[in-house]
Amino acid sequence: MKSALGLIETIGSTTAITALDAASKAANVQLVGYEKVIGVGKVVSVTVQVAGEVAAVRAAVDAGAEAASRIGQVVSQHVIPRPHEEVSFLIEKFQNEMKAKQKSKKKESTNAKSKNKKTSTKKTTSSKKDTTTEDEKK
């Protein structure tokens, strides 16, 4: 378990990505998860969760929130230094969910690529049949 957990909650994914980019560049932290929630008025809230050493997480969260507030709305930011063991369990859950999402996306990408190859092969075959003239058929 890392020494601290940092959270940056934003409105919109562009703002969240900007926060994560700035946080990652500012200090040695690791993305452990993110959560998208559709709230009141259909507003999409995105919370980015990073972990690392206490000082690094503080610097990262401050930098991420500052950068994100320049382009969008930051709802809240918080650093939990030396979280309780129960929070460590939650962080592990976040990490496992991230890994599962990444595997799912890779699998979908692989399936889409193989599907496109099959489709392009069928199109090539049918276009060859269409190019025969009446004289060639006789």
N, C-alpha and C positions, 0 to 999 in steps of 0.2 A: 504494500500500500504506500502510496505517495504521502507526503507530509501535509498537503493541503488540497482542498477542493475549491475551485473558483467557478462562479456562475455568472453569466451575462445574459440577461433576458432582453430581447429586442422585439420590435414589431417588424415583421417581414424577413424573408430569407436573405435578401441583399444586405441588409443591415447586419444580420447575424454573421454572414460570411466575411464582411468587412471587419467585424469585431474579432473573429477567429484569426483572420490573417494578421491583424495588428498584434494580437496577443501572442501568436506563435513567433512572430518576428522580434518581439520585445524581450522574451525570456524563454528559458528552456522548460516548456510545459508540453503536456501531451493531451490531445483531445480524447476524452473518455466517453463522450456521448453528446447527443443533442436531442431535443424534443420539440416537436411542432404541435401547437394546440390552436384550434379554431375557437375563438372566444365570442363574447358578446359583439354583435354587429358584424360578424363574420371576419373579424380581424385575426390575422395569423400571428401568433406569438411564437418566437423561436428562442429556446434557451440553449446556450452552448455551455458545456461542462468541460473544464480543463483541470488537470492535476499536475502536481510537481512539488518542489520544495516551497516552503511558505513564502519566502521573499520573492521567488520567481513567479509564483501564482499571483501575489499582490501586484507586482509590476505588470504582469501580463493582463490581468483584469482591468487595471487602471488604463493601460494603453489601448486595450480593446474597446472599452466603453467610450473613451475619448474619441477614437477614430469613428466608431459607429454613430456617435451622436452628431457628427458632422454631416452625415448623409441620411440619417433616419432617426427613429425614436428608440432610446434605450429606456426600458421600463424599470429595470433594476440591475444591480450588480452586487455580488457578495463573495467574500472569501471566508472559508471555514478552515482555520488552521488546526492541524492535528485532530481530524474528525474522529468521533467515537467509532468503535468496531462495527456497529450497526450501519453506520454511514459507509464504511468500507465495503460492506456487503452490497449496498446499493450501487456503489461505484463499480464493483465487479459485474453487477447486473447490467449497468450501462455499457461496459466494455463488451460483454457477451452479445448484447443486442446490436452494437455497432458491427461486430464481426459477422453476425448473422445477416445483417443488411448488406454488407459488402459481398458476402458469398452469394446472396440472392441476386444482386445486381450483376455479378460476374456470370452467373448461370443464365440469366435472362439475356445478357449480351451475347454469350456463346450460342444460345438457341436462336436468337435473331439472325446471327451471321450464317448459321447453317441453313436456316429457312430461306434467306436471300440467295444463297448459292443454288438451292434447289429450284427456286423461282426463275433465276436467270438461265439455268440449263433448259428448262421447259420453254422459255421464250425463244431461245436460240433454235431449238428443234422445230418449233412451229413456224418460225420465220423462214426456215429452209424449205419447208413444204409449200409455203405460199409463193416462192419464187419460180416454181416450175411453170413453163408456158404450155399452151395447148399443143404446140408442135412437138415438144419433148414428151408429152404424154402419149402421143400416137406412136 
